[in-house]
């Protein structure tokens, strides 16, 4: 099922009665979600992503705009007639019912020609339970299950009506880190095996990046960028998107363009065609190549060895943050080791000497270097 | 050992207090109830046995008190609880004037029983000047006056139950309103996504979620109604036997201090019979509620 939003807007009256201006939770959303895709709606908390999900679900009425499922206008339809399944953040499993009763509950609401027999209900409940692999837990109460199991039951309950669209509100936020990893794989697996168009909301960029076919980055009710996770990561339209995606986060510098060169402090790190004046520069952690001849001179703080990669923590006068974090892949790590060896100190010892005056020089990968307008935050051509 | 002695020492004040004011009187009541022909003035008795119980159970006044009590319990407990549930449900659905309504519904709770009795007198009692406001209304609709206070039993019982329900309702509304507010709204959202009808949401989600509170109200309601007395006095005066509206507690009181009083043995026997009844009913209630909680609750 294709989902199309046209100029969808939701305004709430301001809670602070002195301010008459409405709060715009969702501002002029226009996009199309292709059939059978897993889409992550991503943004910091309070950016209106849950409201957007509620609008698609039908729990909230839009102030303006239209919602289409394929070619059907569902804007005015109540949730049950839209054919959506929803998984809530806290799962919202009815605490007094068993897993079986919880999953069957939506089917017992069916009316008229959709009505099905008890056997059919059992059968469909069982199919849904098998899909999420909880068929052994059918007689348990929600309180007798782990968070991950409750999550599966909630998904089964959402799927049992054979919805056209599955909506998940922060599906992983209540799980611990290990379970989060396996559950997100699970969501991907269920989505792939059912082929159902799925939209999920999250504030965790890693979560969205890892399983989505498409991510939609939101800020304060406005869509910033839509695209494949890798594309959005590689090619952010503005500073907000660049900052929001990626761990460790992008390193931001106050820079200036002068004479066709890009300067971080006194270091000319690249040639540029951008107009002269101050700009904001973002460099991804993986964009730093240690090179004794490199143009960017940073003060070395410490080196963290994290298994496969080495993370170099340093600082620079033009940096917006206190430290610059760069990730050096093993292939290039020799240079760093050599650098440290120059001081005849092993890396371990370097960690301890937190602030010495050693300088580490970097070359910058042009593909990982982004230029932004300092005023608007919009991306500029390098 | 020393530690234990210390512990008991700390408990001693409470133990003495409980012993003197709770345990001793309870045992004493039991002893009183078994002493036949006990004379309070001369402190003598004719024998020991169940004679007091036999007397009380054959006393027509006690039988009528027992009957009245049961009628009040059976009518008022279910009615007041379900009415309170209905009112608190609608209170939880409205936003306009909700606070005002909550205050109004709670007023009877903070009003003195006897003051409420006075109000009911104005509503129901026949005097030389008026038949009471309810009768004025009845007359308006062409019905003859009914003497609610000194008239037929059914009329009196109606006023009695009306009064009892009116008095016990505020507390129940208070409890149920907060119980309803404590139900996680996300359940309702989930139910809405599934297109659940409001009736089904109420019976399948709301009721099970607040059932512990309902059981609590039913159990305390039963106990309270069995102990009814002051409300009857407020409406029908102290001579409840003459009005035919006595209750078990009223009977106990009469046996102790009433016109024909001075029979602590009979009073003790009646009190223990009441205790046995309340105890049995409460046990049944708890059994039922635990069973239900097993099926439904355990949230």
Interface residues (C-beta under 8 A of the other chain):
Chain A: X57 X58 X59 X78 X79 X80 X81 X84 X85 X86 X88 X89 X90 X92 X94 X95 X96 X105 X106 X108 X109 X110 X111 X141 X143 X161
Chain B: X184 X186 X187 X189 X190 X192 X193 X194 X195 X196 X197 X200 X204 X205 X208 X209 X296 X297 X298 X299
